Amino acid sequence: MNHAHYSIPTTDTSQLPAPAYLDARMRTGHDARRWVNRELMMKHSLLVTMLLVELLGQFPSAYGGPLRDRIEERLESRRAAAQAEDTGELDLGEQSAAETRLPSNVRIERDLSYGTDPQQRLDVYLPTQAKAAPIIFMVHGGAWMIGDKGASAFVSYKVAHWLPKGYILVSSNYRMSRQPNPLDQADDIARALAFVQSKAPSWGGDPTRVLLLGHSAGAHLVSLLAADPRIVTSKGGTAWLGTIVLDSAALNLVEIMQSKHKGFYDRVFGKDRTFWTQASPYHRLTTAPAPMFVVCSSHSNGSCPQARTFASKATELGGKITVLPVDMKHGELNKELGLPSDYTTTVESFMRTLGLP
């Protein structure tokens, strides 16, 4: 088992040229003031939502029922997400659906449907004249309840870095709600992967050269697929080259749920030990997985120990897995992947071991 440890400083983005698609929160001056105003508007919107819930509660159910239920669902999800953000489990920048502005020589196919549910959609970022191009399939985080495939914090630097190298990048949504089912979400990602593999030739992509990448809750979901590829084959998908896991602290769910844990985990995973086992990558792992590269934040109490325990079991089964602790926060190691840094270079070194450029 490979236990590399790097102390990687956060990139000083003030010294870099600001590309057109740079996340607004990393700009200065006028743009910074605009972001502050936007954040204030979001907080105001939340207060208005709470007020609407209270007012609708004064009406008979015939008036307030469906609308009140929808508002309460959104409000409860936001509350749970706020708790996740407070504990470092969620980067709120990942939930924004702010459009990612692209270089002029790149095209995008948005909101392709891989299922019947409105949330079963994905975006495809295509380089010009792609031919047998490798594919990075990305799964966003958001505490299993919120998030968006088009969030600038999740997409921007990855697209900017790997598209010019000839990669196709895919970013997928999955079904989310105030009572999420991670097993259904894993099925969604498996279905989306099968869809991508079937469509890849029409995009100029190579369906045999796919790399999975997930952050936070998305890292849990891709780890679940890596641990038990039958989830993918049951949806018509085939093997992929490897998996990059960005800071999942949910690899051994039975251990987590039987000890002190974040409150929103109860909403997501419930109280049924059988369900914990089914949703636990550690427990679903029974054969050697395809090569994995597991990044964990040294700022987190649980992420790196979970990664090492998972890696030990995978290695005993004959798998090849590298654990990379980094001196970066939960959101930083996601957002800054793709920026010029030792961190990005190390991730690319793993990719080259898979035969990728």
C-alpha positions as CSV (number, residue, x, y, z in Angstrom):
1,M,0.0,0.0,0.0
2,N,1.2,3.4,-0.9
3,H,0.9,6.0,1.8
4,A,2.3,9.2,0.4
5,H,2.1,12.3,2.5
6,Y,2.5,15.8,1.1
7,S,2.2,19.1,2.8
8,I,0.9,21.2,0.0
9,P,0.2,24.9,0.6
10,T,-2.9,26.5,-0.9
11,T,-2.2,28.1,-4.2
12,D,-2.0,31.9,-4.0
13,T,-4.5,32.7,-6.7
14,S,-3.8,36.4,-6.5
15,Q,-0.6,35.8,-8.4
16,L,-2.3,34.0,-11.2
17,P,-3.9,35.6,-14.3
18,A,-7.7,35.7,-13.7
19,P,-9.3,33.7,-16.5
20,A,-12.8,34.5,-17.7
21,Y,-14.4,31.6,-16.0
22,L,-12.8,32.3,-12.6
23,D,-15.2,31.8,-9.7
24,A,-16.5,35.2,-8.6
25,R,-15.7,34.6,-5.0
26,M,-12.0,34.6,-5.8
27,R,-12.0,38.0,-7.5
28,T,-11.4,41.3,-5.8
29,G,-12.8,44.8,-5.9
30,H,-16.1,45.3,-7.6
31,D,-16.6,41.5,-8.2
32,A,-16.0,40.8,-4.6
33,R,-18.6,43.4,-3.6
34,R,-21.0,41.7,-6.0
35,W,-20.4,38.4,-4.3
36,V,-21.1,39.8,-0.9
37,N,-24.3,41.3,-2.1
38,R,-25.3,37.9,-3.6
39,E,-24.6,36.2,-0.3
40,L,-26.8,38.7,1.5
41,M,-29.6,38.2,-1.0
42,M,-29.3,34.4,-0.4
43,K,-29.7,34.9,3.4
44,H,-32.6,37.2,2.8
45,S,-34.2,34.6,0.5
46,L,-33.9,32.0,3.3
47,L,-35.6,34.4,5.8
48,V,-38.4,35.0,3.3
49,T,-38.8,31.2,2.9
50,M,-39.1,30.7,6.6
51,L,-41.7,33.5,6.8
52,L,-43.7,31.9,4.1
53,V,-43.7,28.6,5.9
54,E,-44.9,30.3,9.0
55,L,-47.7,32.2,7.1
56,L,-48.8,29.1,5.2
57,G,-49.2,27.3,8.6
58,Q,-52.0,29.8,9.4
59,F,-54.1,28.6,6.4
60,P,-56.1,25.5,6.1
61,S,-54.3,22.5,4.6
62,A,-56.3,22.9,1.3
63,Y,-54.5,26.2,0.7
64,G,-51.1,25.6,2.2
65,G,-50.5,21.9,1.7
66,P,-48.5,21.2,-1.5
67,L,-46.8,24.6,-1.6
68,R,-46.0,24.5,2.1
69,D,-44.6,20.9,1.8
70,R,-42.3,22.0,-1.0
71,I,-41.1,25.1,0.9
72,E,-40.5,23.0,4.0
73,E,-38.6,20.4,2.1
74,R,-36.2,23.1,0.7
75,L,-35.8,24.7,4.1
76,E,-35.0,21.5,5.8
77,S,-32.4,20.6,3.2
78,R,-30.8,24.0,3.7
79,R,-30.7,23.6,7.4
80,A,-29.1,20.2,7.1
81,A,-26.6,21.6,4.5
82,A,-25.8,24.5,6.9
83,Q,-24.9,21.9,9.6
84,A,-22.8,20.0,7.0
85,E,-21.0,23.2,6.0
86,D,-20.3,24.1,9.7
87,T,-18.6,20.7,10.2
88,G,-16.5,21.0,7.0
89,E,-18.5,18.3,5.2
90,L,-19.8,20.8,2.6
91,D,-18.4,23.5,0.4
92,L,-21.3,25.9,-0.2
93,G,-19.7,27.0,-3.4
94,E,-20.4,23.5,-4.8
95,Q,-24.2,23.9,-4.5
96,S,-24.4,27.0,-6.8
97,A,-25.6,26.4,-10.3
98,A,-23.7,29.4,-11.5
99,E,-22.8,28.9,-15.2
100,T,-19.2,28.1,-15.9
101,R,-17.8,30.3,-18.6
102,L,-15.6,28.4,-21.0
103,P,-12.8,29.2,-23.3
104,S,-13.9,29.9,-26.9
105,N,-12.7,26.7,-28.4
106,V,-14.7,24.4,-26.1
107,R,-18.3,23.4,-26.6
108,I,-20.7,21.9,-24.0
109,E,-23.8,19.7,-24.2
110,R,-26.0,20.6,-21.2
111,D,-28.7,18.7,-19.3
112,L,-28.5,15.4,-21.2
113,S,-31.0,13.0,-19.7
114,Y,-29.8,9.6,-18.6
115,G,-33.1,8.8,-16.8
116,T,-36.7,9.9,-16.4
117,D,-36.3,12.0,-13.2
118,P,-35.7,15.7,-13.8
119,Q,-32.6,15.5,-11.6
120,Q,-31.0,12.7,-13.7
121,R,-29.1,15.0,-16.0
122,L,-25.5,15.6,-16.9
123,D,-23.3,18.1,-18.8
124,V,-20.6,17.1,-21.3
125,Y,-17.6,19.4,-21.9
126,L,-16.0,18.7,-25.3
127,P,-12.7,19.7,-26.8
128,T,-12.5,20.5,-30.5
129,Q,-11.9,17.6,-32.8
130,A,-11.9,15.0,-30.1
131,K,-10.8,11.5,-31.3
132,A,-10.7,8.5,-28.9
133,A,-10.4,11.1,-26.1
134,P,-10.2,9.9,-22.5
135,I,-13.1,10.9,-20.3
136,I,-13.2,12.3,-16.7
137,F,-16.6,11.5,-15.2
138,M,-17.2,13.9,-12.2
139,V,-19.7,13.6,-9.3
140,H,-20.3,16.6,-7.1
141,G,-20.8,16.7,-3.4
142,G,-23.3,18.5,-1.2
143,A,-24.1,16.3,1.9
144,W,-26.2,14.0,-0.4
145,M,-28.9,16.6,-0.3
146,I,-27.9,19.6,-2.4
147,G,-25.3,20.5,-5.0
148,D,-25.2,21.0,-8.7
149,K,-23.2,19.6,-11.7
150,G,-22.6,23.1,-13.0
151,A,-21.2,24.6,-9.8
152,S,-18.1,26.7,-10.7
153,A,-16.2,25.6,-7.6
154,F,-16.5,22.0,-8.8
155,V,-16.1,22.4,-12.5
156,S,-14.0,25.5,-13.5
157,Y,-10.4,24.6,-12.9
158,K,-10.8,21.0,-13.8
159,V,-12.3,21.9,-17.2
160,A,-9.7,24.6,-17.7
161,H,-6.9,22.2,-17.0
162,W,-7.9,19.0,-18.7
163,L,-9.9,20.1,-21.8
164,P,-6.8,21.6,-23.4
165,K,-5.1,18.2,-22.9
166,G,-7.7,16.5,-25.0
167,Y,-10.0,15.2,-22.3
168,I,-13.8,15.1,-22.4
169,L,-15.2,16.0,-19.0
170,V,-18.7,14.9,-17.8
171,S,-20.4,16.4,-14.7
172,S,-23.5,14.6,-13.4
173,N,-26.4,15.3,-11.1
174,Y,-28.3,12.7,-9.2
175,R,-31.5,12.5,-7.3
176,M,-31.4,14.6,-4.1
177,S,-34.1,15.5,-1.5
178,R,-34.5,16.2,2.2
179,Q,-34.6,12.4,2.8
180,P,-31.9,11.2,0.3
181,N,-31.2,7.5,-0.5
182,P,-27.5,7.1,-1.2
183,L,-28.1,3.7,-2.7
184,D,-30.5,5.2,-5.2
185,Q,-27.9,7.9,-5.8
186,A,-25.2,5.3,-6.5
187,D,-27.6,3.6,-9.0
188,D,-28.1,7.0,-10.6
189,I,-24.3,7.5,-11.1
190,A,-24.0,3.9,-12.4
191,R,-26.8,4.6,-14.9
192,A,-25.1,7.9,-15.9
193,L,-21.8,6.1,-16.4
194,A,-23.4,3.5,-18.6
195,F,-25.0,6.3,-20.6
196,V,-21.7,8.1,-21.0
197,Q,-20.0,4.9,-22.1
198,S,-22.7,4.3,-24.7
199,K,-22.5,7.9,-26.1
200,A,-18.7,8.3,-25.9
201,P,-18.0,7.3,-29.6
202,S,-20.5,9.9,-30.8
203,W,-18.6,12.6,-28.9
204,G,-15.2,11.4,-30.1
205,G,-14.5,9.7,-26.7
206,D,-13.1,6.3,-25.8
207,P,-15.6,4.4,-23.6
208,T,-12.7,2.2,-22.4
209,R,-10.7,5.1,-21.0
210,V,-13.0,6.5,-18.3
211,L,-11.8,7.9,-15.0
212,L,-14.3,8.4,-12.1
213,L,-13.8,11.4,-9.8
214,G,-16.0,12.4,-6.9
215,H,-15.8,15.0,-4.1
216,S,-17.3,14.7,-0.6
217,A,-20.7,13.0,-0.9
218,G,-19.8,12.4,-4.6
219,A,-16.6,10.7,-3.4
220,H,-18.6,8.3,-1.3
221,L,-20.8,7.4,-4.3
222,V,-17.9,6.8,-6.6
223,S,-16.2,4.8,-3.9
224,L,-19.3,2.6,-3.6
225,L,-19.2,1.9,-7.3
226,A,-15.4,1.2,-7.1
227,A,-16.0,-1.2,-4.2
228,D,-18.8,-3.1,-5.9
229,P,-18.7,-2.7,-9.7
230,R,-21.9,-4.9,-9.9
231,I,-23.8,-1.7,-9.3
232,V,-22.5,-0.4,-12.6
233,T,-22.9,-3.6,-14.6
234,S,-26.5,-4.0,-13.4
235,K,-27.2,-0.7,-15.2
236,G,-25.5,-1.7,-18.4
237,G,-22.1,-0.2,-17.7
238,T,-18.7,-1.7,-18.1
239,A,-15.3,-1.4,-16.3
240,W,-13.5,1.9,-16.1
241,L,-9.8,2.6,-15.6
242,G,-9.7,4.0,-12.0
243,T,-11.3,6.2,-9.4
244,I,-10.2,9.5,-7.8
245,V,-11.8,10.0,-4.4
246,L,-11.6,13.6,-3.0
247,D,-12.1,13.7,0.7
248,S,-14.8,11.2,1.7
249,A,-15.1,10.6,5.4
250,A,-17.9,8.1,4.7
251,L,-16.0,4.9,3.7
252,N,-16.9,2.8,6.7
253,L,-20.4,3.8,7.5
254,V,-21.0,1.1,10.1
255,E,-18.1,2.4,12.2
256,I,-19.3,6.0,11.7
257,M,-22.9,5.4,12.6
258,Q,-22.0,3.4,15.7
259,S,-19.9,6.2,17.1
260,K,-20.3,9.9,17.6
261,H,-21.1,11.4,14.2
262,K,-22.5,14.5,12.5
263,G,-26.3,14.9,13.0
264,F,-27.2,15.1,9.3
265,Y,-25.8,11.6,8.8
266,D,-28.9,10.3,10.6
267,R,-31.1,12.0,8.0
268,V,-29.1,10.5,5.2
269,F,-28.3,7.0,6.5
270,G,-31.1,6.4,9.0
271,K,-30.9,3.8,11.8
272,D,-30.9,0.5,10.0
273,R,-27.6,-1.3,10.3
274,T,-28.4,-3.4,7.2
275,F,-28.7,-0.2,5.2
276,W,-25.4,1.2,6.6
277,T,-23.7,-2.0,5.4
278,Q,-25.2,-1.7,2.0
279,A,-24.2,2.0,1.7
280,S,-20.7,1.4,3.1
281,P,-17.8,1.2,0.5
282,Y,-15.7,-0.7,3.1
283,H,-18.3,-3.4,3.6
284,R,-19.2,-3.7,-0.1
285,L,-15.5,-4.2,-1.0
286,T,-15.0,-8.0,-1.5
287,T,-12.6,-8.1,-4.5
288,A,-9.7,-6.0,-5.7
289,P,-11.0,-2.7,-7.1
290,A,-9.7,-0.9,-10.1
291,P,-6.8,1.4,-9.1
292,M,-7.9,4.2,-6.7
293,F,-6.3,7.5,-5.7
294,V,-7.8,8.7,-2.4
295,V,-7.1,12.3,-1.4
296,C,-7.9,13.3,2.2
297,S,-7.7,16.6,4.1
298,S,-5.3,16.7,7.1
299,H,-7.7,19.3,8.5
300,S,-10.4,16.6,8.9
301,N,-10.6,14.3,11.9
302,G,-12.1,11.4,10.0
303,S,-11.2,11.5,6.4
304,C,-7.6,10.2,6.5
305,P,-8.2,7.4,9.0
306,Q,-11.2,6.2,6.9
307,A,-9.1,6.4,3.8
308,R,-6.2,4.3,5.3
309,T,-8.6,1.7,6.7
310,F,-10.3,1.3,3.3
311,A,-6.9,1.2,1.5
312,S,-5.6,-1.5,3.8
313,K,-8.5,-3.8,3.0
314,A,-8.2,-3.0,-0.8
315,T,-4.5,-3.8,-0.7
316,E,-5.1,-7.1,1.1
317,L,-7.5,-8.0,-1.7
318,G,-4.8,-7.3,-4.3
319,G,-5.9,-3.8,-5.2
320,K,-3.7,-0.8,-6.0
321,I,-4.6,2.2,-4.0
322,T,-2.7,5.4,-3.0
323,V,-3.7,7.6,0.0
324,L,-2.6,11.2,-0.3
325,P,-3.1,13.4,2.8
326,V,-3.0,17.1,1.9
327,D,-2.7,20.3,3.9
328,M,-5.8,21.7,2.4
329,K,-9.4,22.2,3.6
330,H,-12.3,20.1,2.4
331,G,-13.5,22.6,-0.2
332,E,-10.0,23.7,-1.3
333,L,-8.8,20.3,-2.3
334,N,-11.8,20.1,-4.6
335,K,-11.9,23.6,-6.1
336,E,-8.1,23.9,-6.6
337,L,-7.6,20.6,-8.4
338,G,-6.5,21.7,-11.8
339,L,-4.6,24.8,-10.7
340,P,-0.8,24.7,-11.3
341,S,0.5,23.0,-8.1
342,D,2.3,20.0,-6.7
343,Y,-1.2,18.7,-5.8
344,T,-2.5,18.7,-9.4
345,T,0.9,17.2,-10.6
346,T,0.6,14.3,-8.1
347,V,-2.9,13.5,-9.2
348,E,-1.8,13.5,-12.8
349,S,1.0,11.1,-11.9
350,F,-1.6,8.6,-10.8
351,M,-3.5,9.2,-14.0
352,R,-0.4,8.4,-16.1
353,T,-0.1,5.1,-14.3
354,L,-3.5,4.3,-16.0
355,G,-2.1,5.1,-19.4
356,L,-3.8,8.5,-19.5
357,P,-2.0,11.6,-20.9
